[in-house]
Amino acid sequence: MWADVLAMYAMWMMMTYLTNVWKLGFTHAAAIVNFFWGIVLMLPVVIQFLVDTIIGNYWMLVVSSFAYSVGFGFLTMSTPPVLSEAMGTCSEYKPECIGEGQEILFYTALALIAFGLSGHLTSLGGFMEEQMIEAEADISMGGFCMFFWSMFGVILVPIIAAIALPYIKPWTLRFGIPAICTVVATLIFLTGSCSYNHVQPQGSPLTTVFRVFVASTSKLFYRRPRDPSELYERRDPNLYLQPHTRGLRCLDKAAILLPEQSLEQQQANRWRLCRVTEVEGTKSLLRMIPICMTFIVMGVVSSIGLSYFIEQANHLNQKVGRLTVQLPILLWLYDIAKSKFAGVYVKFTNLLNSLGCRKYAPVIGIAISMILAILCCITAAKVEARRLGIVRNHNLIDKPEDKIPMSMFWLLPQFLLLGGFEGISETSISSFLIDQFPPLMCRYMVHIAIGLFGVGTMGGVLFVYVVGKVSERGGRSPSWFQHTLNKSRLDNYYWTLAALAAVNLVVFVLMAIWYAYRDGELEELEAPEFGETGESFDDNSNCCC
């Protein structure tokens, strides 16, 4: 975990590396950074499926750790001095010193690091749970001390990374140190392989969703029984049971028992017959789609912190008196704000629980996080407008390399608001999904929700392109996005993003009001939904639903 934290700080500075060394336009660099983080957020769904069906948490950690180590090794080799000196060419941190081979290494490194990081995010928690099951039976003082010192390292490394790593000027060392640390961490992890509790894959609940769709499609023209109790369900006290609901009746056909076959024959083919509980889990997944789609816009807002905020800070005055403060300090403060806001939200949730409003607490938390996202965009727009005013007053429009006489701590409010937005949104979304899904399925739903954030992070690249084209007004005015930050109008983009986030908040509130909450009473679960009426339902084979 300590190596992961160190690697994260190195990757957070990728925007600065691409604009300072590769001399890419800030929108081009932001596109690369956002695609990287988007892949990191989207991969866990696929990785979790592989873990549950094929590979298990231990082997996924092994594979992802090797990918992590090789990826950072390639990233270090892609910096100009490493290969350039070996080939006798220029070794400076300049674009002309970056050849085709280094570009291939760079993009390969990003793919490997994204896979390694996603693998750790997916499997590390599950692997630790598997080990703690064994450890609960026999906890020694030595094991406790080892756990204490390891967690102390996880806390200490971010502080060292935020303070020390930025003062190392050569990018080869900035990437090389995390590369060495990931290799060391991988070797340390492998030394305990013989003592770990290895849990075999037990199958994925996501397979159940596919089975329900296949089974319901195969019985498309069969008549659904009027009485839901005639649908197939195993009354086993060891199995989780979910009550039947009236919505999305098409899927109920997956639980129809065919009269021409015996029960044993039908139970033998799990792709033709599903339990009512399995059908209801699939229904819950589909009911979540409208709400989850609003998370994409939240991902677009989140992406600006990993790219444009850092690029703004890179060109501002980093001195406090005589002391030069490095950029990761802002990221560290953002991390602190993220954890503190999440803690405040937990206390707020406990208050709502005491008032009997438990099921609405996560939804209120998501709405609050969306409001913070709007405030973050508005604050960023106002600060950027002030920065552009200083640029014009000091004639720095055509001097992108010059530092702007404005403290980078003007950006601190937007970093703190971004941290608050992400801290509350992650906690409240997880709570919402845990409330609405069985334990096995909610793990996937959390990954899917995070994946939608990733879609938004990548979609931010497309949104910037569309906004840039619209801002040109058919070529009658310059685009808001130019090659350099000083010639661009990033403040207008932030205002546009604030408006989009406001519309997204309204849509989310409507979806939340419309949604039928799983932890309500049975009468609420049976209430009409998705445009249903309260009339009796007469199924027939002429309708596919």
Secondary structure as UniProt FT lines:
FT   HELIX           2..12
FT   HELIX           14..20
FT   HELIX           26..50
FT   HELIX           51..55
FT   HELIX           56..78
FT   HELIX           80..86
FT   TURN            87..88
FT   HELIX           95..97
FT   HELIX           100..135
FT   TURN            136..137
FT   HELIX           141..163
FT   HELIX           165..167
FT   HELIX           171..191
FT   HELIX           193..195
FT   HELIX           206..218
FT   TURN            219..221
FT   HELIX           228..230
FT   TURN            237..238
FT   HELIX           249..255
FT   TURN            259..260
FT   HELIX           263..268
FT   TURN            270..272
FT   HELIX           276..287
FT   HELIX           289..306
FT   HELIX           308..314
FT   STRAND          316..317
FT   STRAND          319..320
FT   TURN            321..322
FT   STRAND          323..324
FT   HELIX           328..354
FT   TURN            355..356
FT   HELIX           358..360
FT   HELIX           361..393
FT   TURN            394..395
FT   TURN            397..398
FT   TURN            400..401
FT   STRAND          404..407
FT   HELIX           408..411
FT   HELIX           412..436
FT   HELIX           439..472
FT   TURN            473..476
FT   TURN            486..487
FT   HELIX           490..514
FT   TURN            518..519
FT   HELIX           522..525
FT   TURN            530..531
FT   TURN            541..542
//
